[in-house]
C-alpha cells in the first residue's frame, strides 16, 4: 500500500474547512442572517489575497520585485539540479540495496536480532521490529502495509497497533538521510543522530500508548481474538533463480527509489525555496541584493538569533539559521535535507548539528503530512491529535538527546 498524497490533502482540507466554517457561523450569529456561499468564498479570497500580497510585497520591498522573482526562480532551479537529483540518485541506490536486503533475508535476520528489544523499549510485540526496518529502508507508509496484514496485526492489541504510526514514522527514510549525511562527510554525526532518533521513537511510541489508553481504555484488547498470528506468512515472496532474484531486486528497488525521489521534488522546490529566502540574506559585498540563488530576507534567522541561547543549549546550534531544518522537517524531510548543502557552504554546520538534523529528520520525517492519512487508513481518525502531539514531543527530545549524546562522546573520545 503506497501513501496517497491526494488522501492526505483531502484530510487536511476537511480540517481547514471545518475551522473556516466555524468562523463563518460566528459571523452569521453577529449579523443575525445566513451568509451565501459566494459571500463566504469572497471573504476567504479577500483574506488570502491580504496574506499573499502582504508576504510577497514585504519580500519585494526589501529585495525589489525583479530581484525577488529572479531569486525565487534561481533558487528553485539550483535546488533541482544540485540537490534534488543528488537525493534522487541516493534514493535509487538505497532503494535497490534495501530490496536486496529484503529479498535475501537480511531484514528478517535483523528483525530476529532486534525482536527482544521491542517489548522492554516500546511495549510492542517482537514482530514490530520488522515495521521499523521497513520504514527505515523506505518511507513512513510502509508500516501501514504491515499493519493491514492479518498475520502481522494479530500480535498486537488495538492501542499498540495505533501506536505503530508513531513507531514507524520515527524511522522513515532513515537510510536515505544517513546515506546523504555520510556522503557529505558527516558519518559520525549521522550515526549519533540515529541513536537520538531511537530515543525519540521510544518516547513518541510510549507517550502515544499512554495517551490512547487514558482516553480510550476499551482499546486494551487484542486486534484479533485469534491467539497470535502466523509470522511465517509475513513474507516477501519471489520467484526464479538467485541471479534473477538479484536482478529483479535491483530494478524494482531502484524503481521504488525513483518514486520517492519524485515525491520529494514539490517539497524541496516549494518549501525549501521559501525557507531559504527567509533564512539567508543578501549576497552582495555591501549587503546588496544581486538577484541570484539563495538570497532572501533572513526573518527566521533574525528571530532565532534573539533566543539562540535556548537552541544552543538544547541542540548546540551556533547559528539561528539552523533552526530552519527542524521547521522544514515537520512537512518533508526530503525538503529539509535540501537545506544542508547551503548550510555547509555558509560554514555554519558541524557534526553536532548533523547529529541533531539526522535525529529530528528521521523522527519527524514529514509526519504532519502523513499521520492523518495513516491513522485514517487504520480507522482511528479520532486519535490524530494525540499522535501528532506525542510525535512532536518525541522528535524534539530526539534532537536534544542527539546533541547531548554527541557532547558526551566528544568528551570521552
KEKE-3310 file (N, C-alpha, C; in steps of 0.2 Angstrom, whole numbers, plus 5000, padded with zeros to 4 digits):
npx = (5004:5004:5008:4995:4995:4984:4974:4979:4979:4965:4961:4967:4961:4948:4949:4953:4942:4932:4937:4936:4922:4917:4921:4913:4901:4900:4901:4889:4880:4882:4878:4865:4859:4860:4875:4878:4885:4894:4897:4904:4915:4921:4925:4935:4944:4947:4954:4965:4971:4976:4986:4994:4999:5004:5015:5023:5024:5031:5043:5047:5048:5059:5069:5067:5056:5060:5072:5068:5059:5068:5077:5069:5066:5078:5083:5075:5078:5092:5091:5084:5094:5106:5103:5090:5092:5103:5099:5089:5096:5103:5091:5087:5099:5099:5086:5087:5097:5090:5080:5087:5092:5080:5075:5085:5084:5091:5084:5075:5083:5089:5078:5075:5086:5083:5071:5070:5071:5060:5048:5053:5057:5048:5035:5029:5025:5037:5038:5036:5048:5051:5043:5049:5061:5057:5051:5063:5071:5063:5049:5038:5024:5026:5024:5010:5006:5011:5003:4990:4991:4985:4992:5002:4996:4989:4997:4996:4988:4974:4978:4991:4993:4988:4998:5009:5009:5017:5028:5033:5035:5045:5056:5056:5063:5075:5087:5090:5092:5104:5113:5114:5119:5131:5138:5141:5151:5149:5148:5150:5142:5130:5127:5127:5115:5106:5105:5099:5087:5081:5079:5070:5060:5056:5051:5040:5032:5029:5022:5011:5004:5001:4993:4983:4977:4973:4962:4954:4951:4945:4952:4962:4963:4965:4969:4964:4954:4959:4972:4987:4997:5002:5018:5026:5020:5021:5029:5040:5038:5046:5051:5060:5078:5094:5101:5091:5083:5091:5093:5080:5077:5086:5082:5068:5069:5076:5067:5057:5064:5065:5052:5051:5061:5055:5044:5048:5051:5042:5041:5054:5057:5047:5044:5058:5063:5056:5059:5073:5073:5069:5079:5092:5102:5106:5118:5128:5143:5142:5130:5120:5107:5108:5100:5102:5103:5098:5097:5089:5077:5082:5072:5068:5081:5084:5074:5077:5090:5087:5083:5093:5101:5093:5092:5105:5108:5099:5101:5114:5116:5125:5121:5107:5101:5101:5089:5080:5080:5074:5061:5057:5058:5046:5036:5042:5055:5063:5064:5070:5083:5088:5092:5104:5117:5118:5119:5132:5140:5139:5147:5142:5139:5142:5148:5140:5128:5124:5121:5110:5101:5099:5093:5081:5076:5074:5065:5054:5052:5042:5030:5018:5012:5008:5003:4990:4983:4988:4983:4969:4968:4969:4957:4956:4953:4950:4961:4971:4975:4981:4992:5000:5003:5011:5021:5027:5033:5041:5050:5057:5063:5071:5081:5087:5092:5101:5111:5116:5121:5131:5139:5143:5150:5160:5167:5172:5180)
npy = (4994:5010:5027:5039:5054:5062:5059:5063:5077:5079:5075:5086:5097:5095:5097:5110:5116:5115:5123:5136:5136:5137:5149:5157:5154:5160:5173:5174:5173:5185:5194:5190:5184:5172:5168:5169:5156:5161:5173:5169:5163:5174:5182:5173:5173:5186:5187:5178:5185:5196:5191:5184:5194:5203:5195:5193:5206:5212:5205:5209:5223:5223:5217:5221:5220:5213:5207:5199:5190:5184:5178:5169:5160:5156:5150:5139:5132:5129:5121:5110:5105:5104:5098:5090:5080:5074:5069:5061:5051:5045:5040:5030:5021:5017:5012:5001:4993:4991:4983:4972:4968:4964:4954:4944:4940:4947:4957:4950:4943:4953:4958:4947:4948:4961:4959:4955:4967:4975:4973:4978:4991:4997:4993:4984:4970:4957:4956:4968:4974:4972:4981:4993:4992:4991:5004:5012:5008:5012:5022:5032:5026:5013:5006:5005:4996:4984:4984:4982:4968:4953:4942:4949:4960:4953:4950:4961:4972:4983:4997:4996:4994:5005:5014:5011:5020:5031:5024:5018:5030:5036:5031:5034:5035:5034:5027:5034:5047:5045:5040:5051:5061:5055:5054:5067:5069:5068:5056:5052:5061:5057:5044:5046:5053:5044:5036:5046:5047:5034:5036:5046:5039:5030:5038:5044:5033:5027:5037:5040:5028:5028:5040:5036:5025:5031:5039:5031:5017:5006:5001:4992:4979:4963:4965:4955:4941:4929:4918:4924:4927:4921:4921:4916:4918:4931:4937:4940:4936:4928:4924:4912:4910:4913:4923:4929:4934:4943:4952:4957:4962:4973:4981:4983:4989:5000:5007:5009:5018:5029:5033:5038:5048:5057:5061:5069:5081:5092:5096:5100:5110:5119:5121:5122:5132:5143:5143:5145:5158:5165:5163:5166:5180:5195:5193:5202:5211:5223:5221:5221:5216:5204:5196:5183:5165:5158:5170:5181:5187:5187:5183:5172:5168:5180:5181:5168:5170:5179:5172:5162:5157:5147:5138:5134:5128:5118:5111:5114:5122:5134:5145:5154:5151:5138:5132:5131:5119:5109:5115:5114:5100:5095:5096:5089:5078:5077:5089:5096:5091:5096:5108:5107:5107:5120:5126:5120:5127:5140:5138:5135:5124:5108:5092:5090:5097:5090:5078:5081:5086:5073:5065:5073:5074:5060:5056:5065:5067:5072:5070:5078:5078:5065:5058:5060:5054:5041:5036:5037:5028:5017:5017:5025:5039:5048:5049:5056:5069:5066:5058:5066:5076:5068:5064:5075:5079:5069:5070:5082:5079:5069:5076:5084:5074:5068:5079:5080:5067:5067:5077:5070:5059:5066:5071:5060:5053)
npz = (5000:4995:5000:4999:4992:4988:4997:5009:5007:5006:5019:5026:5020:5024:5038:5038:5032:5041:5052:5045:5043:5055:5059:5050:5055:5067:5063:5056:5067:5073:5063:5062:5051:5038:5028:5011:5000:4990:4996:5007:5001:4995:5006:5011:5000:5000:5012:5009:4999:5005:5014:5005:4996:5006:5011:4999:4995:5005:5004:4991:4993:5001:4993:4980:4966:4954:4957:4968:4961:4952:4961:4967:4957:4953:4964:4966:4954:4955:4967:4961:4952:4959:4971:4972:4962:4966:4978:4973:4966:4977:4983:4973:4973:4987:4988:4979:4986:4998:4994:4990:5002:5009:5000:5001:5014:5024:5031:5038:5047:5054:5060:5069:5077:5083:5089:5104:5110:5108:5117:5130:5127:5119:5122:5113:5103:5098:5084:5079:5076:5062:5056:5059:5053:5039:5037:5039:5028:5018:5017:5027:5025:5024:5035:5037:5027:5033:5044:5040:5037:5041:5047:5053:5062:5071:5082:5090:5102:5101:5105:5104:5090:5085:5089:5081:5070:5076:5080:5068:5059:5065:5060:5047:5030:5035:5030:5019:5023:5032:5023:5015:5023:5027:5015:5013:5021:5035:5043:5056:5064:5059:5063:5077:5077:5073:5084:5093:5086:5089:5103:5103:5096:5105:5116:5109:5105:5117:5124:5115:5117:5130:5131:5123:5129:5141:5137:5130:5136:5132:5121:5125:5121:5111:5094:5085:5090:5089:5094:5093:5078:5061:5059:5049:5038:5035:5023:5009:4995:4981:4965:4954:4950:4959:4952:4944:4954:4961:4951:4948:4961:4961:4951:4954:4967:4964:4956:4965:4972:4963:4963:4976:4975:4966:4973:4983:4976:4975:4988:4991:4981:4983:4997:5003:4995:4999:5013:5013:5007:5018:5027:5023:5019:5009:4996:4991:4992:4999:5006:4997:4986:4974:4966:4964:4966:4982:4990:5001:5013:5029:5040:5048:5053:5060:5070:5077:5081:5092:5102:5103:5113:5119:5109:5107:5119:5119:5107:5103:5093:5083:5076:5072:5060:5058:5064:5054:5048:5057:5057:5043:5042:5048:5038:5027:5026:5015:5009:5020:5021:5009:5013:5019:5011:5008:5021:5024:5014:5019:5031:5043:5050:5058:5065:5076:5073:5062:5068:5076:5066:5059:5069:5072:5058:5055:5065:5064:5050:5040:5047:5049:5037:5035:5046:5048:5037:5038:5051:5048:5038:5046:5053:5064:5066:5076:5084:5079:5083:5096:5092:5084:5093:5102:5094:5090:5102:5104:5093:5096:5108:5103:5095:5106:5113:5104:5103:5116:5118:5108:5113:5125:5119:5112:5123:5129:5120)
capx = (5000:5008:5005:4991:4995:4978:4970:4982:4977:4958:4960:4969:4956:4942:4950:4954:4936:4929:4939:4933:4915:4916:4922:4908:4895:4901:4899:4882:4877:4883:4874:4859:4857:4865:4879:4878:4891:4898:4900:4909:4921:4924:4929:4941:4948:4950:4959:4970:4975:4980:4991:4998:5002:5007:5021:5027:5025:5037:5049:5049:5050:5066:5074:5065:5052:5064:5077:5065:5057:5074:5080:5064:5066:5085:5084:5072:5082:5098:5089:5083:5100:5111:5101:5085:5094:5108:5095:5085:5101:5104:5085:5088:5104:5097:5080:5090:5101:5085:5076:5092:5092:5074:5075:5089:5083:5094:5080:5072:5088:5089:5072:5076:5091:5080:5065:5070:5071:5053:5044:5055:5058:5042:5029:5026:5027:5044:5037:5036:5055:5050:5040:5054:5066:5054:5051:5070:5073:5059:5046:5033:5018:5027:5021:5003:5006:5011:4998:4984:4992:4982:4997:5006:4992:4986:5001:4995:4982:4972:4981:4998:4993:4988:5005:5013:5010:5022:5034:5036:5036:5051:5062:5055:5068:5082:5093:5092:5095:5110:5117:5115:5124:5138:5141:5144:5157:5147:5145:5150:5136:5124:5127:5124:5108:5102:5104:5095:5080:5079:5077:5064:5054:5053:5046:5034:5028:5026:5018:5005:5001:4998:4988:4977:4974:4970:4956:4950:4954:4942:4957:4966:4960:4968:4966:4960:4953:4963:4978:4993:4997:5007:5023:5029:5016:5023:5035:5041:5038:5050:5052:5066:5085:5097:5103:5085:5080:5096:5092:5074:5078:5090:5077:5062:5071:5078:5061:5054:5068:5063:5046:5052:5064:5050:5039:5051:5053:5037:5043:5061:5057:5042:5046:5065:5064:5053:5063:5079:5073:5068:5084:5098:5102:5109:5125:5132:5148:5139:5124:5116:5104:5110:5095:5105:5100:5099:5097:5082:5076:5083:5067:5069:5087:5084:5070:5080:5096:5085:5083:5098:5104:5089:5093:5112:5108:5095:5104:5121:5116:5129:5118:5100:5098:5100:5083:5076:5080:5068:5055:5056:5057:5039:5032:5045:5062:5067:5065:5074:5090:5090:5095:5111:5122:5119:5122:5139:5143:5139:5151:5139:5137:5147:5145:5134:5122:5122:5118:5103:5097:5098:5088:5075:5074:5071:5060:5048:5051:5036:5024:5012:5009:5007:5000:4982:4981:4990:4978:4963:4968:4968:4951:4956:4954:4949:4967:4976:4978:4986:4998:5004:5006:5016:5027:5031:5037:5047:5055:5060:5068:5077:5086:5090:5096:5107:5116:5120:5125:5137:5144:5146:5155:5166:5171:5175:5185)
capy = (5000:5017:5033:5043:5061:5066:5057:5067:5083:5079:5076:5092:5101:5094:5100:5118:5118:5115:5129:5141:5136:5139:5157:5160:5153:5166:5180:5174:5175:5193:5198:5188:5181:5167:5171:5165:5153:5165:5178:5166:5162:5181:5183:5169:5175:5193:5186:5175:5190:5200:5187:5183:5201:5205:5191:5194:5213:5213:5202:5213:5229:5223:5215:5224:5214:5209:5203:5194:5185:5180:5174:5164:5155:5153:5145:5133:5129:5127:5116:5105:5102:5102:5094:5085:5075:5070:5065:5055:5046:5041:5036:5024:5017:5014:5008:4994:4990:4989:4977:4966:4965:4961:4948:4938:4938:4951:4961:4946:4942:4959:4958:4942:4951:4966:4957:4955:4974:4978:4974:4982:4998:5000:4989:4981:4963:4957:4956:4976:4976:4972:4988:4998:4991:4993:5011:5014:5007:5016:5028:5031:5022:5005:5002:5003:4990:4978:4985:4979:4961:4950:4938:4954:4963:4948:4950:4967:4975:4989:5003:4995:4994:5013:5017:5009:5026:5034:5020:5018:5036:5039:5029:5035:5037:5034:5025:5039:5053:5044:5040:5058:5065:5052:5056:5074:5069:5069:5050:5051:5064:5054:5038:5048:5055:5038:5034:5051:5045:5029:5039:5050:5034:5027:5042:5045:5027:5026:5043:5038:5022:5031:5045:5032:5021:5036:5042:5025:5011:5000:4998:4987:4972:4961:4966:4949:4936:4923:4918:4925:4927:4916:4925:4913:4920:4938:4936:4944:4931:4930:4918:4912:4908:4918:4929:4933:4937:4948:4957:4960:4966:4979:4985:4985:4993:5006:5010:5012:5024:5034:5036:5043:5054:5061:5063:5075:5087:5098:5099:5103:5116:5124:5123:5124:5139:5149:5143:5148:5165:5168:5161:5169:5187:5197:5190:5207:5213:5229:5220:5222:5210:5203:5193:5176:5160:5158:5176:5182:5192:5182:5184:5166:5169:5186:5178:5163:5173:5183:5167:5157:5154:5141:5132:5132:5124:5112:5107:5115:5126:5140:5150:5153:5149:5131:5130:5130:5112:5106:5118:5111:5093:5094:5095:5085:5078:5077:5096:5098:5089:5100:5114:5105:5109:5128:5127:5119:5132:5145:5137:5136:5117:5103:5085:5090:5099:5084:5073:5084:5085:5067:5063:5076:5072:5054:5055:5069:5064:5074:5067:5082:5077:5058:5055:5060:5049:5034:5034:5037:5021:5011:5018:5029:5046:5052:5049:5060:5074:5063:5055:5072:5079:5063:5063:5082:5079:5064:5072:5087:5076:5066:5081:5086:5068:5068:5084:5079:5061:5069:5081:5065:5055:5070:5072:5054:5052)
capz = (5000:4995:5003:4994:4993:4987:5003:5014:5005:5007:5026:5028:5018:5028:5044:5037:5030:5047:5055:5042:5043:5062:5059:5047:5059:5072:5059:5055:5073:5074:5058:5063:5045:5035:5023:5005:4999:4986:5001:5011:4997:4994:5012:5011:4994:5002:5017:5006:4995:5010:5016:4999:4994:5011:5011:4994:4995:5010:5001:4985:4996:5004:4988:4974:4963:4949:4960:4971:4957:4949:4966:4968:4952:4953:4970:4964:4948:4958:4971:4957:4949:4964:4977:4971:4958:4970:4983:4970:4965:4983:4984:4969:4976:4993:4986:4977:4992:5003:4991:4990:5009:5010:4996:5003:5021:5029:5035:5043:5051:5059:5064:5074:5082:5087:5092:5111:5112:5107:5122:5135:5125:5115:5124:5107:5101:5094:5076:5077:5073:5055:5054:5060:5047:5033:5036:5039:5022:5013:5020:5033:5024:5024:5041:5036:5023:5038:5049:5037:5036:5047:5051:5057:5067:5076:5088:5094:5105:5097:5106:5101:5083:5083:5091:5076:5066:5079:5080:5061:5057:5068:5056:5039:5026:5039:5027:5014:5027:5034:5017:5012:5028:5027:5008:5013:5025:5042:5045:5063:5067:5057:5067:5083:5076:5073:5091:5095:5084:5093:5109:5101:5094:5112:5119:5105:5105:5124:5125:5111:5120:5137:5130:5120:5135:5146:5134:5127:5139:5129:5116:5128:5119:5105:5087:5083:5096:5087:5098:5089:5070:5058:5057:5044:5032:5033:5018:5003:4990:4975:4961:4950:4952:4963:4948:4943:4960:4962:4946:4949:4967:4960:4946:4957:4972:4961:4953:4971:4974:4959:4966:4982:4973:4963:4978:4987:4972:4976:4995:4990:4977:4986:5005:5004:4992:5004:5019:5012:5006:5024:5031:5021:5017:5003:4994:4988:4996:5003:5008:4991:4983:4967:4962:4962:4971:4989:4994:5004:5019:5035:5045:5053:5057:5065:5076:5080:5085:5098:5108:5101:5118:5120:5104:5108:5125:5118:5101:5101:5086:5084:5072:5072:5054:5058:5066:5048:5046:5060:5054:5037:5043:5050:5032:5022:5027:5009:5008:5025:5019:5004:5016:5022:5007:5009:5027:5023:5011:5024:5036:5050:5052:5061:5066:5081:5070:5058:5073:5078:5060:5057:5074:5070:5052:5055:5069:5062:5043:5037:5050:5048:5031:5034:5051:5047:5032:5041:5056:5044:5034:5051:5056:5071:5064:5082:5088:5075:5088:5101:5088:5082:5099:5105:5090:5091:5108:5103:5089:5099:5113:5099:5094:5112:5115:5099:5105:5122:5117:5104:5118:5129:5116:5111:5129:5131:5115)
cpx = (5004:5004:5001:4991:4988:4973:4972:4979:4969:4957:4962:4964:4950:4943:4950:4946:4931:4930:4936:4926:4913:4916:4916:4901:4895:4899:4892:4878:4877:4878:4867:4855:4862:4869:4878:4885:4896:4901:4905:4916:4925:4928:4935:4946:4951:4955:4966:4975:4979:4986:4996:5002:5006:5014:5026:5029:5031:5043:5052:5051:5057:5071:5073:5062:5056:5069:5074:5062:5063:5077:5075:5065:5073:5086:5081:5076:5088:5097:5088:5089:5105:5109:5096:5088:5099:5104:5091:5090:5102:5097:5085:5092:5101:5091:5083:5093:5095:5082:5081:5092:5086:5073:5079:5089:5087:5090:5076:5077:5089:5083:5072:5081:5088:5074:5065:5069:5064:5049:5046:5056:5052:5035:5025:5029:5033:5043:5037:5042:5055:5048:5045:5059:5063:5053:5058:5072:5069:5056:5041:5027:5019:5024:5014:5002:5006:5005:4991:4985:4990:4987:5001:5002:4989:4990:5000:4988:4981:4976:4989:4998:4992:4995:5010:5014:5016:5029:5037:5038:5043:5057:5061:5061:5075:5088:5095:5095:5102:5115:5119:5120:5131:5141:5143:5150:5156:5144:5145:5144:5130:5122:5124:5117:5104:5100:5099:5088:5077:5076:5070:5058:5052:5049:5040:5029:5024:5021:5011:5001:4997:4992:4981:4973:4970:4963:4952:4953:4951:4947:4962:4964:4964:4965:4961:4960:4957:4970:4984:4992:5001:5012:5026:5026:5018:5030:5035:5043:5042:5050:5058:5073:5088:5099:5097:5082:5085:5094:5085:5074:5081:5085:5071:5063:5073:5072:5057:5058:5067:5057:5047:5056:5059:5045:5042:5052:5048:5040:5050:5060:5052:5044:5053:5066:5062:5057:5069:5079:5071:5073:5091:5097:5105:5116:5130:5137:5146:5132:5118:5113:5106:5105:5097:5101:5102:5100:5090:5082:5076:5078:5068:5075:5087:5080:5074:5086:5094:5085:5088:5101:5100:5091:5100:5112:5105:5099:5111:5122:5120:5126:5111:5097:5097:5093:5078:5075:5074:5061:5052:5054:5050:5035:5035:5053:5066:5069:5070:5082:5092:5093:5102:5117:5123:5122:5130:5143:5144:5144:5148:5137:5143:5144:5139:5128:5119:5118:5111:5099:5095:5092:5081:5072:5071:5065:5053:5047:5044:5030:5018:5008:5007:5003:4992:4980:4982:4984:4971:4962:4967:4961:4951:4958:4954:4956:4973:4979:4983:4992:5002:5007:5012:5022:5031:5035:5043:5052:5060:5065:5073:5082:5090:5095:5102:5113:5120:5124:5131:5142:5147:5152:5161:5170:5175:5181:5188)
cpy = (5006:5022:5037:5050:5065:5064:5062:5074:5084:5079:5083:5098:5101:5098:5108:5120:5119:5121:5135:5142:5138:5147:5160:5159:5159:5172:5180:5176:5182:5197:5196:5186:5177:5170:5166:5162:5157:5171:5175:5165:5169:5183:5179:5171:5182:5192:5183:5180:5195:5197:5186:5189:5204:5202:5193:5201:5215:5211:5207:5220:5229:5221:5218:5218:5210:5204:5197:5188:5181:5176:5168:5158:5152:5148:5139:5129:5126:5121:5109:5101:5100:5098:5089:5079:5071:5066:5059:5050:5042:5037:5029:5019:5013:5010:5001:4990:4987:4983:4971:4963:4962:4954:4942:4937:4942:4954:4956:4944:4947:4959:4953:4945:4957:4964:4957:4962:4978:4979:4978:4989:5001:4998:4987:4974:4963:4958:4964:4978:4976:4978:4993:4998:4993:5000:5014:5014:5010:5022:5026:5026:5015:5002:5001:4997:4984:4978:4982:4971:4957:4945:4943:4957:4959:4948:4956:4968:4981:4995:5002:4996:5002:5016:5016:5015:5030:5030:5019:5024:5039:5036:5030:5038:5038:5032:5030:5045:5051:5043:5047:5062:5062:5054:5063:5075:5069:5062:5049:5055:5060:5048:5040:5050:5049:5036:5039:5049:5039:5031:5042:5045:5031:5031:5043:5039:5026:5031:5042:5033:5024:5035:5041:5028:5025:5038:5036:5019:5005:4997:4994:4980:4970:4963:4961:4944:4930:4923:4918:4925:4921:4920:4923:4915:4927:4937:4940:4939:4933:4923:4918:4910:4914:4924:4933:4937:4944:4954:4961:4964:4973:4984:4988:4990:5000:5010:5013:5019:5030:5038:5040:5049:5059:5064:5069:5081:5093:5101:5103:5110:5121:5126:5125:5131:5144:5149:5147:5156:5169:5166:5165:5176:5189:5194:5196:5209:5219:5228:5221:5216:5210:5199:5186:5171:5160:5164:5176:5187:5187:5183:5178:5167:5174:5184:5173:5166:5177:5178:5161:5153:5147:5136:5130:5127:5117:5107:5109:5119:5133:5146:5149:5151:5142:5128:5129:5123:5108:5108:5115:5103:5091:5093:5089:5084:5078:5085:5099:5097:5093:5107:5113:5108:5117:5129:5126:5124:5139:5144:5137:5129:5113:5097:5085:5092:5094:5079:5075:5084:5078:5064:5066:5074:5065:5053:5059:5067:5066:5071:5071:5080:5069:5055:5054:5054:5042:5032:5033:5030:5016:5012:5021:5036:5051:5053:5053:5065:5072:5061:5061:5075:5074:5063:5070:5082:5074:5066:5078:5084:5072:5070:5083:5080:5067:5073:5082:5072:5063:5073:5076:5061:5059:5071:5066:5052:5058)
cpz = (5000:4998:4997:4995:4993:4993:5008:5013:5007:5015:5029:5026:5022:5035:5043:5035:5036:5051:5052:5043:5050:5063:5056:5051:5065:5069:5058:5061:5075:5069:5058:5056:5042:5029:5017:5004:4995:4991:5005:5007:4995:5000:5012:5006:4997:5007:5014:5002:4999:5012:5011:4997:4999:5012:5006:4993:5000:5007:4995:4988:4998:4998:4981:4970:4958:4952:4964:4967:4954:4955:4968:4963:4951:4958:4968:4959:4951:4963:4967:4954:4954:4969:4976:4967:4962:4975:4979:4968:4971:4984:4980:4971:4982:4992:4984:4982:4997:5000:4991:4998:5011:5006:4998:5011:5026:5034:5040:5049:5057:5063:5070:5080:5087:5091:5100:5114:5112:5113:5128:5133:5123:5118:5118:5106:5097:5087:5074:5074:5065:5052:5054:5054:5040:5032:5036:5032:5016:5015:5024:5031:5024:5030:5041:5032:5028:5042:5047:5036:5042:5051:5055:5063:5072:5083:5092:5097:5101:5099:5104:5094:5081:5084:5085:5071:5069:5078:5073:5058:5059:5065:5049:5036:5029:5035:5022:5018:5029:5029:5015:5017:5027:5020:5008:5018:5033:5044:5053:5066:5065:5061:5074:5083:5076:5080:5095:5093:5087:5100:5108:5099:5100:5115:5115:5105:5112:5125:5122:5115:5127:5136:5127:5125:5140:5143:5132:5130:5136:5123:5119:5127:5112:5099:5084:5089:5095:5091:5093:5081:5068:5055:5050:5037:5030:5029:5012:4998:4984:4971:4956:4953:4956:4958:4946:4948:4962:4957:4947:4955:4965:4956:4950:4963:4969:4958:4959:4973:4970:4961:4972:4980:4970:4968:4982:4983:4974:4983:4994:4987:4980:4993:5006:5001:4997:5010:5018:5011:5013:5029:5030:5019:5011:5002:4992:4994:5001:5006:5003:4988:4976:4963:4960:4967:4978:4993:4997:5010:5025:5041:5051:5057:5062:5071:5080:5084:5091:5104:5106:5107:5120:5115:5105:5114:5123:5112:5099:5095:5088:5080:5072:5066:5054:5060:5060:5046:5050:5058:5048:5037:5045:5044:5028:5024:5021:5008:5014:5023:5013:5006:5018:5017:5007:5016:5027:5020:5015:5030:5043:5053:5054:5062:5071:5078:5066:5062:5075:5072:5058:5062:5072:5064:5051:5059:5067:5054:5040:5040:5049:5042:5030:5040:5050:5042:5034:5046:5053:5041:5039:5054:5062:5070:5071:5086:5084:5079:5093:5097:5086:5088:5102:5101:5089:5097:5107:5099:5092:5104:5109:5097:5100:5114:5111:5101:5111:5122:5113:5109:5123:5126:5114:5117:5131:5126:5112)
residu = (UNK:UNK:UNK:UNK:UNK:UNK:UNK:UNK:UNK:UNK:UNK:UNK:UNK:UNK:UNK:UNK:UNK:UNK:UNK:UNK:UNK:UNK:UNK:UNK:UNK:UNK:UNK:UNK:UNK:UNK:UNK:UNK:UNK:UNK:UNK:UNK:UNK:UNK:UNK:UNK:UNK:UNK:UNK:UNK:UNK:UNK:UNK:UNK:UNK:UNK:UNK:UNK:UNK:UNK:UNK:UNK:UNK:UNK:UNK:UNK:UNK:UNK:UNK:UNK:UNK:UNK:UNK:UNK:UNK:UNK:UNK:UNK:UNK:UNK:UNK:UNK:UNK:UNK:UNK:UNK:UNK:UNK:UNK:UNK:UNK:UNK:UNK:UNK:UNK:UNK:UNK:UNK:UNK:UNK:UNK:UNK:UNK:UNK:UNK:UNK:UNK:UNK:UNK:UNK:UNK:UNK:UNK:UNK:UNK:UNK:UNK:UNK:UNK:UNK:UNK:UNK:UNK:UNK:UNK:UNK:UNK:UNK:UNK:UNK:UNK:UNK:UNK:UNK:UNK:UNK:UNK:UNK:UNK:UNK:UNK:UNK:UNK:UNK:UNK:UNK:UNK:UNK:UNK:UNK:UNK:UNK:UNK:UNK:UNK:UNK:UNK:UNK:UNK:UNK:UNK:UNK:UNK:UNK:UNK:UNK:UNK:UNK:UNK:UNK:UNK:UNK:UNK:UNK:UNK:UNK:UNK:UNK:UNK:UNK:UNK:UNK:UNK:UNK:UNK:UNK:UNK:UNK:UNK:UNK:UNK:UNK:UNK:UNK:UNK:UNK:UNK:UNK:UNK:UNK:UNK:UNK:UNK:UNK:UNK:UNK:UNK:UNK:UNK:UNK:UNK:UNK:UNK:UNK:UNK:UNK:UNK:UNK:UNK:UNK:UNK:UNK:UNK:UNK:UNK:UNK:UNK:UNK:UNK:UNK:UNK:UNK:UNK:UNK:UNK:UNK:UNK:UNK:UNK:UNK:UNK:UNK:UNK:UNK:UNK:UNK:UNK:UNK:UNK:UNK:UNK:UNK:UNK:UNK:UNK:UNK:UNK:UNK:UNK:UNK:UNK:UNK:UNK:UNK:UNK:UNK:UNK:UNK:UNK:UNK:UNK:UNK:UNK:UNK:UNK:UNK:UNK:UNK:UNK:UNK:UNK:UNK:UNK:UNK:UNK:UNK:UNK:UNK:UNK:UNK:UNK:UNK:UNK:UNK:UNK:UNK:UNK:UNK:UNK:UNK:UNK:UNK:UNK:UNK:UNK:UNK:UNK:UNK:UNK:UNK:UNK:UNK:UNK:UNK:UNK:UNK:UNK:UNK:UNK:UNK:UNK:UNK:UNK:UNK:UNK:UNK:UNK:UNK:UNK:UNK:UNK:UNK:UNK:UNK:UNK:UNK:UNK:UNK:UNK:UNK:UNK:UNK:UNK:UNK:UNK:UNK:UNK:UNK:UNK:UNK:UNK:UNK:UNK:UNK:UNK:UNK:UNK:UNK:UNK:UNK:UNK:UNK:UNK:UNK:UNK:UNK:UNK:UNK:UNK:UNK:UNK:UNK:UNK:UNK:UNK:UNK:UNK:UNK:UNK:UNK:UNK:UNK:UNK:UNK:UNK:UNK:UNK:UNK:UNK:UNK:UNK:UNK:UNK:UNK:UNK:UNK:UNK:UNK:UNK:UNK:UNK:UNK:UNK:UNK:UNK:UNK:UNK:UNK:UNK:UNK:UNK:UNK:UNK:UNK:UNK:UNK:UNK:UNK:UNK)
# end
